[in-house]
Amino acid sequence: MSTQEVESGEPVPVSKKTTTLVRLFGWMMLGIMLVYIINNFLTFGGGMPGANAVFEGTGGALAWLQVAFYPLLLVVIFLMVTRSTDRSLREDSNRITDINTVFIRCAFWVVLIVGVGDAIVSFLRIENFLPMFVGEDLTRELGKPEFRGIYFHMPLMLAGIILGFFTRTLGFTWLALLIVLAELLIVFSRFIFSYEQALMADLVRFWYGALFLFASAFTLLEEGHVRVDVFYAGFTQKTKGFVNAVGSIFLGLTLCWTILIVGMSGQFSIINAPIFNFEVTQSSFGMYVKYMMAGFLAVFAISMMIQFVAYLMDAIADYRGEPGKRIPDAPGAH
């Protein structure tokens, strides 16, 4: 048992055992999620049998390999946490938040670049300008969702991920501005030039969906979500910490796991089916990004789960009265 000094100067007892258990729970939750996502893509995108095949008596060595990912990663996490017992909950929370920041930043750059790139290709294809730049054969191929997704979208996604690692802004403000500009373009082109294409509305929906779902974790970090605080506002910091910890586990993490399990439980589930089939809208000359919008749900669940784990650690630290409470940059919950 050690102590930390709170801002008032009073020593607060801090149990390393409790801290280690909370850290183990948080990191293992993230580890299980990571393996679940990897196995999902290996199974439905890579043709592997899946971990469930072990319980069905099929799948062989590959299925056992996918099952082995879980205990292997849990052992790595256990060793990582137990060998850093001096690290506080606040430190781990900040580290997890930093990881989530990079993840969300990469997601924003991806939708920004893919949105612009796909809109340009769709416009050139509609106006029959695309053959002038890439030829008739490639124009026909770009009209196929799978070809465009693999050979055009994926390189743009990789570029967005690289930019996400080397930039220092989340891009919420810029994406919101771009949505407004895209909507203004629709208004001007429709009422002034009497010109409108399906891709223009597709681009607005694509960016708006990303802004709404990707910014949720950042909003949680900044205490910006609407909270019915008739009682909460009058709670002490300790009581607020308890409420936030319980809510993170039984409401936040449960919601995220529900989205991932329901959305990725099978080949024809609501997230897997559009992604692995490169689903597009019924308008053949719109943007080919509908399958990515299904993936937005997965990004939302992943980013929120990461942030809820960080939030849980901070909440328990608040309950124990540990120093270093983060003051949100944005206005408080309302």
FIDO-830789 format. One record per residue (C-alpha): residue number from 0; x, y negated, z. Coordinates in Angstrom, 3 decimals, padded with zeros to 6 digits. Example, Ala and Ser with C-alpha at 12.3 -4.5 7.8 and 13.67 -1.06 7.14 Angstrom:
2
(r 0,(012.300,004.500,007.800))
(r 1,(013.670,001.060,007.140))
//
This chain:
334
(r 0,(000.000,000.000,000.000))
(r 1,(001.390,-003.407,-000.997))
(r 2,(000.023,-006.942,-000.806))
(r 3,(-000.428,-009.816,-003.201))
(r 4,(-000.964,-013.452,-002.322))
(r 5,(-004.212,-015.061,-003.354))
(r 6,(-004.335,-018.748,-004.199))
(r 7,(-005.331,-019.625,-000.648))
(r 8,(-002.193,-017.932,000.639))
(r 9,(-003.990,-015.055,002.360))
(r 10,(-002.463,-011.607,001.710))
(r 11,(-004.727,-009.121,-000.041))
(r 12,(-004.016,-005.389,000.324))
(r 13,(-003.577,-003.708,-003.041))
(r 14,(-003.692,000.070,-003.324))
(r 15,(-001.314,001.339,-006.003))
(r 16,(-003.258,004.593,-006.093))
(r 17,(-006.514,002.809,-006.965))
(r 18,(-004.740,000.633,-009.514))
(r 19,(-003.209,003.688,-011.159))
(r 20,(-006.554,005.510,-011.300))
(r 21,(-008.279,002.527,-012.909))
(r 22,(-005.461,002.105,-015.404))
(r 23,(-005.567,005.823,-016.212))
(r 24,(-009.315,005.667,-016.807))
(r 25,(-009.032,002.627,-019.064))
(r 26,(-006.124,003.812,-021.191))
(r 27,(-007.514,007.343,-021.475))
(r 28,(-010.843,005.944,-022.630))
(r 29,(-009.023,004.076,-025.382))
(r 30,(-006.905,007.134,-026.189))
(r 31,(-009.943,009.381,-026.599))
(r 32,(-011.561,006.770,-028.834))
(r 33,(-008.428,006.571,-030.990))
(r 34,(-008.259,010.334,-031.462))
(r 35,(-011.996,010.465,-032.194))
(r 36,(-011.608,007.850,-034.960))
(r 37,(-008.541,009.588,-036.429))
(r 38,(-010.246,012.991,-036.393))
(r 39,(-013.311,011.486,-038.021))
(r 40,(-011.308,010.282,-041.007))
(r 41,(-009.278,013.479,-041.201))
(r 42,(-012.479,015.534,-041.209))
(r 43,(-014.776,013.579,-043.509))
(r 44,(-012.167,011.760,-045.563))
(r 45,(-009.274,014.214,-045.567))
(r 46,(-011.141,017.504,-045.795))
(r 47,(-009.946,018.976,-042.493))
(r 48,(-012.359,021.274,-040.612))
(r 49,(-012.831,019.051,-037.568))
(r 50,(-012.434,019.712,-033.849))
(r 51,(-016.001,021.026,-033.601))
(r 52,(-015.063,023.922,-035.873))
(r 53,(-013.168,025.510,-032.969))
(r 54,(-016.391,025.941,-031.008))
(r 55,(-018.084,027.398,-034.069))
(r 56,(-015.342,029.979,-034.527))
(r 57,(-014.171,028.528,-037.823))
(r 58,(-011.494,026.126,-039.001))
(r 59,(-008.395,028.032,-037.995))
(r 60,(-005.130,026.328,-037.101))
(r 61,(-006.117,022.938,-038.511))
(r 62,(-009.164,022.757,-036.237))
(r 63,(-007.025,023.655,-033.227))
(r 64,(-004.550,020.967,-034.252))
(r 65,(-007.330,018.373,-034.199))
(r 66,(-008.413,019.598,-030.765))
(r 67,(-004.816,019.440,-029.543))
(r 68,(-004.648,015.732,-030.371))
(r 69,(-006.815,014.992,-027.318))
(r 70,(-004.737,016.610,-024.540))
(r 71,(-001.485,015.566,-026.214))
(r 72,(-002.417,011.888,-026.217))
(r 73,(-003.853,012.103,-022.696))
(r 74,(-000.553,013.527,-021.445))
(r 75,(001.333,010.674,-023.118))
(r 76,(-000.988,008.142,-021.481))
(r 77,(-000.671,009.832,-018.094))
(r 78,(003.119,009.637,-018.274))
(r 79,(003.014,006.026,-019.463))
(r 80,(000.752,004.917,-016.604))
(r 81,(002.382,006.919,-013.805))
(r 82,(005.833,005.655,-014.787))
(r 83,(004.715,002.022,-014.552))
(r 84,(002.932,001.967,-011.190))
(r 85,(004.195,-001.545,-010.472))
(r 86,(002.095,-002.961,-013.283))
(r 87,(-001.061,-004.702,-012.072))
(r 88,(-004.581,-004.509,-013.465))
(r 89,(-004.282,-008.092,-014.682))
(r 90,(-001.147,-007.249,-016.660))
(r 91,(-002.758,-004.237,-018.314))
(r 92,(-005.892,-006.239,-019.037))
(r 93,(-003.838,-008.921,-020.772))
(r 94,(-001.933,-006.307,-022.747))
(r 95,(-005.150,-004.629,-023.914))
(r 96,(-006.636,-008.011,-024.836))
(r 97,(-003.541,-008.786,-026.915))
(r 98,(-003.970,-005.480,-028.773))
(r 99,(-007.606,-006.302,-029.437))
(r 100,(-006.691,-009.777,-030.655))
(r 101,(-004.393,-008.313,-033.320))
(r 102,(-007.047,-005.749,-034.307))
(r 103,(-009.773,-008.365,-034.743))
(r 104,(-007.406,-010.760,-036.514))
(r 105,(-006.554,-008.038,-039.044))
(r 106,(-010.263,-007.329,-039.562))
(r 107,(-010.958,-011.006,-040.276))
(r 108,(-008.166,-011.281,-042.819))
(r 109,(-009.388,-008.105,-044.524))
(r 110,(-012.950,-009.377,-044.997))
(r 111,(-011.678,-012.780,-046.090))
(r 112,(-009.346,-011.425,-048.789))
(r 113,(-011.631,-008.611,-049.943))
(r 114,(-014.587,-010.998,-050.071))
(r 115,(-012.787,-013.506,-052.277))
(r 116,(-011.181,-010.826,-054.457))
(r 117,(-014.334,-008.789,-055.027))
(r 118,(-016.418,-011.910,-055.704))
(r 119,(-013.967,-013.000,-058.396))
(r 120,(-013.966,-009.569,-060.058))
(r 121,(-017.761,-009.362,-059.918))
(r 122,(-018.146,-012.847,-061.423))
(r 123,(-015.711,-012.121,-064.261))
(r 124,(-017.482,-008.834,-064.947))
(r 125,(-020.930,-010.442,-065.014))
(r 126,(-019.821,-013.170,-067.437))
(r 127,(-017.909,-010.625,-069.526))
(r 128,(-014.573,-012.366,-068.935))
(r 129,(-012.940,-009.394,-067.201))
(r 130,(-011.940,-007.531,-070.410))
(r 131,(-009.926,-010.589,-071.431))
(r 132,(-007.704,-010.130,-068.365))
(r 133,(-007.567,-006.363,-067.754))
(r 134,(-008.892,-004.731,-070.924))
(r 135,(-011.994,-002.700,-071.658))
(r 136,(-010.842,000.535,-069.994))
(r 137,(-009.962,-001.030,-066.649))
(r 138,(-013.151,-003.095,-066.758))
(r 139,(-015.180,000.107,-066.993))
(r 140,(-013.220,001.626,-064.127))
(r 141,(-013.762,-001.443,-061.937))
(r 142,(-017.476,-000.924,-062.453))
(r 143,(-017.188,002.377,-060.556))
(r 144,(-017.516,001.948,-056.750))
(r 145,(-014.973,004.626,-055.850))
(r 146,(-012.322,003.283,-058.219))
(r 147,(-012.788,-000.292,-057.060))
(r 148,(-012.754,000.756,-053.410))
(r 149,(-009.565,002.822,-053.647))
(r 150,(-007.478,000.905,-056.157))
(r 151,(-008.650,-002.668,-055.590))
(r 152,(-010.090,-003.004,-052.082))
(r 153,(-007.550,-000.860,-050.248))
(r 154,(-004.478,-002.829,-051.394))
(r 155,(-006.302,-006.016,-050.362))
(r 156,(-007.101,-004.429,-046.981))
(r 157,(-003.422,-003.600,-046.513))
(r 158,(-002.492,-007.197,-047.324))
(r 159,(-005.060,-008.411,-044.780))
(r 160,(-003.671,-006.123,-042.088))
(r 161,(-000.142,-007.370,-042.740))
(r 162,(-001.315,-010.980,-042.514))
(r 163,(-003.131,-010.137,-039.280))
(r 164,(000.121,-009.039,-037.683))
(r 165,(002.020,-012.168,-038.673))
(r 166,(-000.546,-014.907,-038.076))
(r 167,(-001.592,-016.460,-034.784))
(r 168,(-005.193,-017.470,-035.376))
(r 169,(-008.343,-015.370,-035.186))
(r 170,(-009.928,-017.313,-038.028))
(r 171,(-013.436,-017.623,-036.550))
(r 172,(-013.684,-021.306,-037.415))
(r 173,(-012.386,-020.851,-040.952))
(r 174,(-014.702,-017.925,-041.665))
(r 175,(-017.698,-019.893,-040.365))
(r 176,(-016.699,-022.787,-042.641))
(r 177,(-016.393,-020.454,-045.621))
(r 178,(-019.891,-019.094,-044.957))
(r 179,(-021.264,-022.631,-045.022))
(r 180,(-019.390,-023.395,-048.265))
(r 181,(-020.639,-020.169,-049.870))
(r 182,(-024.212,-021.041,-048.898))
(r 183,(-023.795,-024.575,-050.254))
(r 184,(-022.533,-023.108,-053.513))
(r 185,(-025.761,-021.108,-053.821))
(r 186,(-027.863,-024.228,-053.197))
(r 187,(-025.973,-026.400,-055.687))
(r 188,(-025.788,-023.772,-058.409))
(r 189,(-029.466,-022.824,-058.065))
(r 190,(-031.079,-026.251,-057.861))
(r 191,(-028.650,-028.304,-059.935))
(r 192,(-027.366,-025.865,-062.555))
(r 193,(-030.173,-023.251,-062.377))
(r 194,(-027.527,-020.548,-062.007))
(r 195,(-027.450,-017.774,-059.424))
(r 196,(-026.003,-014.268,-059.225))
(r 197,(-026.516,-011.468,-056.703))
(r 198,(-022.837,-011.568,-055.753))
(r 199,(-023.264,-015.041,-054.223))
(r 200,(-025.778,-013.847,-051.628))
(r 201,(-023.728,-010.667,-051.124))
(r 202,(-020.680,-012.761,-050.215))
(r 203,(-022.644,-014.762,-047.608))
(r 204,(-024.028,-011.591,-046.012))
(r 205,(-020.611,-009.942,-046.083))
(r 206,(-018.881,-012.791,-044.286))
(r 207,(-021.746,-013.520,-041.913))
(r 208,(-021.940,-009.877,-040.817))
(r 209,(-018.209,-009.906,-040.122))
(r 210,(-018.394,-013.187,-038.187))
(r 211,(-021.273,-011.970,-036.016))
(r 212,(-019.881,-008.519,-035.213))
(r 213,(-016.150,-009.215,-035.059))
(r 214,(-016.484,-012.302,-032.855))
(r 215,(-018.423,-010.417,-030.162))
(r 216,(-015.311,-009.184,-028.363))
(r 217,(-013.778,-012.676,-028.398))
(r 218,(-017.051,-014.064,-027.035))
(r 219,(-016.938,-011.502,-024.214))
(r 220,(-013.371,-012.538,-023.393))
(r 221,(-014.366,-016.198,-023.246))
(r 222,(-017.528,-015.498,-021.180))
(r 223,(-019.592,-016.939,-024.008))
(r 224,(-022.386,-014.361,-024.208))
(r 225,(-025.805,-015.436,-022.999))
(r 226,(-026.262,-014.156,-019.456))
(r 227,(-029.452,-014.261,-017.408))
(r 228,(-027.688,-015.657,-014.343))
(r 229,(-030.582,-016.443,-011.994))
(r 230,(-028.837,-014.315,-009.380))
(r 231,(-025.356,-013.882,-010.880))
(r 232,(-024.424,-017.569,-010.700))
(r 233,(-024.741,-017.528,-006.917))
(r 234,(-022.672,-014.388,-006.356))
(r 235,(-019.235,-014.485,-004.774))
(r 236,(-016.234,-013.545,-006.886))
(r 237,(-016.155,-010.133,-005.221))
(r 238,(-019.812,-009.440,-006.019))
(r 239,(-019.381,-010.671,-009.580))
(r 240,(-016.433,-008.330,-009.968))
(r 241,(-018.525,-005.399,-008.770))
(r 242,(-021.419,-006.245,-011.114))
(r 243,(-019.083,-006.711,-014.082))
(r 244,(-017.266,-003.436,-013.381))
(r 245,(-020.496,-001.434,-013.139))
(r 246,(-021.898,-003.152,-016.234))
(r 247,(-018.722,-002.500,-018.216))
(r 248,(-018.866,001.232,-017.515))
(r 249,(-022.568,002.024,-017.645))
(r 250,(-023.715,-000.551,-020.206))
(r 251,(-020.729,-001.724,-022.257))
(r 252,(-018.719,001.468,-022.745))
(r 253,(-021.879,003.556,-023.032))
(r 254,(-023.185,001.341,-025.833))
(r 255,(-019.889,001.516,-027.725))
(r 256,(-019.683,005.308,-027.444))
(r 257,(-023.301,005.617,-028.562))
(r 258,(-022.585,003.626,-031.728))
(r 259,(-019.465,005.666,-032.534))
(r 260,(-020.994,009.068,-031.834))
(r 261,(-024.279,008.412,-033.630))
(r 262,(-022.565,006.632,-036.502))
(r 263,(-019.743,009.147,-036.999))
(r 264,(-021.152,012.461,-035.808))
(r 265,(-021.584,013.906,-039.276))
(r 266,(-020.906,013.473,-042.951))
(r 267,(-024.277,011.805,-043.530))
(r 268,(-024.384,009.647,-040.408))
(r 269,(-025.053,005.916,-040.692))
(r 270,(-021.389,004.845,-040.696))
(r 271,(-019.683,007.796,-042.367))
(r 272,(-022.072,008.235,-045.296))
(r 273,(-021.722,004.715,-046.786))
(r 274,(-017.968,004.540,-046.198))
(r 275,(-016.949,007.874,-047.692))
(r 276,(-019.365,007.494,-050.614))
(r 277,(-018.356,003.880,-051.343))
(r 278,(-022.005,002.879,-051.212))
(r 279,(-023.002,-000.278,-053.103))
(r 280,(-026.182,-002.335,-053.397))
(r 281,(-028.833,-001.552,-055.993))
(r 282,(-027.703,-004.539,-058.026))
(r 283,(-024.981,-003.109,-060.245))
(r 284,(-023.517,-006.579,-060.830))
(r 285,(-023.342,-007.595,-057.189))
(r 286,(-020.364,-007.174,-054.901))
(r 287,(-019.160,-003.636,-054.153))
(r 288,(-018.681,-004.128,-050.410))
(r 289,(-021.783,-002.569,-048.852))
(r 290,(-019.773,000.427,-047.630))
(r 291,(-017.454,-001.931,-045.763))
(r 292,(-020.416,-003.573,-044.047))
(r 293,(-021.345,-000.167,-042.611))
(r 294,(-017.803,-000.063,-041.252))
(r 295,(-018.444,-003.369,-039.489))
(r 296,(-020.454,-001.395,-036.909))
(r 297,(-017.419,000.754,-036.188))
(r 298,(-015.176,-002.320,-035.897))
(r 299,(-017.720,-003.861,-033.515))
(r 300,(-017.840,-000.737,-031.324))
(r 301,(-014.056,-000.312,-031.288))
(r 302,(-013.262,-003.952,-030.529))
(r 303,(-015.953,-004.154,-027.854))
(r 304,(-014.768,-000.941,-026.204))
(r 305,(-011.214,-002.245,-026.078))
(r 306,(-012.419,-005.523,-024.586))
(r 307,(-014.738,-003.806,-022.108))
(r 308,(-011.790,-001.784,-020.795))
(r 309,(-009.831,-005.016,-020.301))
(r 310,(-012.932,-006.611,-018.756))
(r 311,(-013.302,-003.652,-016.391))
(r 312,(-009.734,-004.025,-015.148))
(r 313,(-010.211,-007.743,-014.598))
(r 314,(-013.527,-007.121,-012.823))
(r 315,(-011.967,-004.658,-010.376))
(r 316,(-009.119,-007.101,-009.771))
(r 317,(-011.752,-009.770,-009.028))
(r 318,(-013.540,-007.423,-006.652))
(r 319,(-010.297,-006.845,-004.774))
(r 320,(-009.528,-010.549,-004.689))
(r 321,(-006.306,-010.284,-006.639))
(r 322,(-004.759,-013.520,-007.941))
(r 323,(-004.389,-014.465,-011.591))
(r 324,(-008.060,-014.629,-012.567))
(r 325,(-008.343,-015.795,-016.142))
(r 326,(-010.197,-019.065,-016.747))
(r 327,(-012.037,-018.908,-020.093))
(r 328,(-011.118,-021.529,-022.667))
(r 329,(-014.696,-021.671,-023.912))
(r 330,(-017.657,-022.883,-021.835))
(r 331,(-018.841,-020.358,-019.277))
(r 332,(-021.724,-017.962,-019.626))
(r 333,(-025.068,-019.631,-019.972))
//
